[in-house]
Amino acid sequence: MNSGFRIFRSLDEVPAGFGPSAVSIGNFDGLHSGHRAILRRVSEVARENGWNPSVLTFDPHPAKVVAPERAPRLMTTPDQRCDLMREEGITQVLILPFNQEVAHFTPERFVEEILLCRLGVRAAFVGGNFRFGYQQAGDVALLARLGEQFGFSTEVTHAVSIRGQTVSSSVIRRLTEAGRVELASRMLERPFFLEGKVGPGHGIGSKQTVPTLNLVEYGEILPAVGVYMTETRDLDRNRLWPSVTNVGFRPTFGGSSLSVETHLLEPLAPPSPERIRISFLRHLREEKRFDSPQELKAQILHDAERARAYFRRLKRWVGGRTSSTSS
């Protein structure tokens, strides 16, 4: 069994020692609770048998190649997904470049050339709606039959439901874009986050309202326009601050372009972060236009106080839960 964590970005990079492996196959956007249930099972079976707990995923999303008009906007990059997979005990990931050649693989060729010859599959783990091969001709029943033919097992993990809703990447995208970040976070088993570079703002906040860190790069999915309680992490120095983040158009200042601005609730000691992750915990209020920068500043300070109270309650709850479970 391999130690450490390895990422392979083409079939040519895959070593002879990739297998024997337990492999889950899919897109895994967001890596939500349903995905995590599959990966935990992969890790469990691999550990019991001395195999390598592995994932086969794709970049770009297959829909961008075979049906671009239906391709979803994604919550996570391939590298972000790999970081989340590692949390569930996965030790190696093949990010297969999805192109027209791969799109035209028959299900049988996909299994023989990729799963068997390259990945040394001993057990395959998929969701109930898994499809594979040219024009999605393969389903879980065909995968199971091919597994019987070639000597690997197939295990299907059923969907997870929360509050009566089946967890899926598409549902989480809709919730996030509607501003319902708390329910989205429950389905993700983590807060929804944006991460990217910090860039210069408009020079107004530090002079007329409050200083902010301005995210100039972010993913394809954004929470609904509004103000949120968040946590902001310095990705290079691992510093973490409670924060309040505005996703919106800065209407008080006549803004017309979307911005993501986060106000830290604790002092920022130098150096200023260059790359940050903003985790969205709770929707605080809608964005609105104020008659003056002074009114906006007063509202921001009020938002900050509400957020501080929220974080104090959160800290007490987490501390109480920790002490009660450890006694």
N, C-alpha and C positions, 0 to 999 in steps of 0.2 A: 504493500500500500504506500503510495507516494505521500511525503510530508510536505508542508508548505502549501502555497497557493499558486496556481499557474493559469495563465490565460494564453490561449492560442488563437490567432486571428486568421488562419487559413488552414486548409487540409495539409498543405506542405509543411506546416510547422508542427503538426501532430507527431509526437515521437512513437516509436514502437512500444514504449512502456505506458501508453495511455491506459490500456486495459490491464487486467480485467476490470470492468467498470459497471457500476449502476448508474444509469443515465436518465435524466429527465429532459424532455424535448419541448421547446415552446418559445414564445416571444418574451414572456415575463415582464411586460411593461409595468413599471411601478412596483413590481414584486409584492403583491398584496397577500392577504392572509390565505387565500386559496393556493397561490404559488408556494407560500411558505410551508403549508401542510404537505405538499408534494415533496419539497426539498428535504423536510425533516424525515420523511419516510425513506427517501433516497439515502440520506446519511445513516439512518438506522440499519437498513439492509446491507449497505456497503460495509459498515463497521462489523456486523455480525459475520460477514463472509470474507473479510479481508480484501474487499474490492476498493476501487477508487470512486468516491462519490463525485459525480460529474454532471455537467449540464451541457447540452447542445442548444445554442440559441442563434439568432440570425441578425445580420446587419447589412443592408437596411431591412426594415420590416418587409416581409414578403409582399404585402399589399402594394407597397410603393413600386414594385417591379411588375406585378401581374395586373393590378387594378389601381393605378395611382389616384383616380378620382375617389376611391373609397378608403384610401390609406389614412389611418388615424394619426392625429397629432400626439406625440409621445410625451409621457411624464418624466422619463428617465433616459439617460444615455446608456450605451452598452457598458461603459466602465462603472457607472453608478449602480447598474444592476449587478455587476460582478461583486462590488463591495457588499451589497445586501445579501447576495448568495453566500458569500463567505461566512456571514453571521450564522447561517443555518448549517454549517459544517461541510459545505461543498469545497473541494480542494482543487478542482480543475474545470475550466470552462473552455469550450470551443465556440468562438463567435464566428460562425460560418458566413462568409460573404455571399449574400443571396443575389444571384444574377440569373439571366435567361437560361444558362446551361443548367443550373441547379433547379430552376423552376420546371424544366422539362424532364427531370428524373422521374421515372415511373416509381410507384411505391416499392416495388421489388428491388429496383436498382438503388434507391435511397437506403434501404435496409442493408443490402449486401455490401455496397461500396463504402458507405459512411458508418453505419452502426456497427457492422461486423468487422470489416477489414481495417478500418481506421480507429474505431473507438473501443473495440473488443468488448462489446456489450454482453453482459450476463443477465441484466434485468433492466427493463425499460419502464418508466413511470410517466404517465400522461394524464391529462384531464379528460373528462367524458366527451368533450366536443372536439378532441384532437383530430386534425386532418393533415394528410401529408401526401406528397407526390404530385405529379402533373395534374392540373385542374382539380386538386384536392380529392383525387380518386381514392386515396387510402383513408380508412377510419380505424377506430380502436379494434374493431373485430378483425380487420385484415392484419393489423399489427400483431394481434394475438396469434392468428394463424401462421404468420411468418415466423413468429417467435417459436412456435411449436416445431416448425420445419427446420429452423436453424439453431435451435438449442438455447434460446433465452426466454425468460419469463416476461410477461406484461402485466402491469398492475395499473388499474384505473382509479384515480382519486376523485371522489365526487365533489361537487361544488359546495362551498361554504356559504351560509346565509347569516346575515346580521340584520336584526329588526325586520325580518321577513323579506329582505332583499338579497338576491343572489349576488355575491361579491364577484365583480369582474372589473377589468381595466376600464371598459367603456362606462360603467356605472360610476366609478371613482372620478373619471374625467368630468362627467356631467355634474356630480356633486361639487367638485372643486370649482368648476367654472360658475356654479351658482352661489359660491361663497360658503358652502356647507362643509367647512374644513374639518370640523370636529368628527362628523360621521365618516368623512373620507379617511381621516386618520385612524379611526377604529378599524376600517376595512384594510388599511395598509399595515396595521400594527406598528405604526410610527407616524409622526407628523408628515404631511405633505411638505416638500421643501423646494426652494429655488436656490441655485448656486451659480456663481459666476464672478466676474471681475467687478471691482469697485471703480467707478469713474468719477470725473468731476461733475458736480451738479450745476445748478443755475446761479449759484452764488447768492441766493436769496435767503435760504434757510438759516445759515449761520449768522446773518445780519439782522433779519427781521422776525424770524420765528424761532426755530431750534435747529441745531446742526443735525445732519443726517448723513448716512452712508447710502450712496446711490448705486444700485445694481445696474450695470450697463449690458450684461449678458445674462440670459436666462433661457429656460427651456421653451418648449412649444405650447405648454399648458400654463395658464395663469389663473389664480383665483379671481373671483369676480371683483370688480372695482369696489374699493372700500378700505376700511381701516381694520387691522388685525393685531391681536396679541401674538407675539412671535418670540422666538429665540434666534439670536444671530451668533454664528460661530466663525471665527477666524480660521480658515482652512489651512493656513501655513503655520500658525503658532498654537492652534487648538485652544484659543481663548473663547469663552462663551459669555454672552450677555443677554439678560432679558431685554425685550425691545418692543416697540410699537412700529408697525410697518403700514405704509400707505401704498396701495396699488391704485393708480388713477392718473388723472390728467391735470392736476393742480389748477382747478377752476378759479381759485382766488386770484391767481396770477395770470389768468388768461391762457393757460397751457392747452396745447392741442395734441401733444404726443404722449403716449402712455409712459409712465415711469414707475419704478419700484424704489421707494425711499424708506429707509429704516432708521428710527431714532432709538439710540441705546439708552436704557434706563439707569445705567451705571457709568461712571466716568471712563473715558477712553484714554488709557495711558499710551504713549508712543511705543512703537510706531503704529500708524494707521493701517488697518488690514488692507491687503491688495486683492484677496479673494475671500468671499464669504458664502456661507450657507444660511438661508433664512428659513426657519421651520415655522409653519403656520399652525397655531394652536387653537385660536378662537376668533370668530368674527366679532368686532367691537362695534362698528357703526358704518353707515353709508358715507361715502365721500359727499361733501357739499361745498357750495361756494359761500365764502364769508365776505362781509362788506369791507374788511380791512385786514392787513397782516396781523394787527394786534388781536382782533377777534379770533383769527386762526390760531395764533400762539396760545391764547387762553384755552381754546378747545384742545389743542395738542397737550397742554399741561394737564388738563382734566383727563384726557385719554390716558396719559402716562400714570396718573394717580390710580385710576381704575385698574390699569394693568399691574401696577405694583401690588395692589390689594389681591389681585388674582394670583400673582406669583407667590405672595406670602401664604395664601390658602393652599396653593399647590404644594409648596414646600412642607407645610405642616402635615398635609395629607400623605405625602410620600414618606415623610419621616415617621409618622404614626404607623403607616402600613409596614415599613421596614422593621420598626422596633417590635411590632406585634407578631410579625412572622418569624422573627429571629429568636423570640423568647421561648 
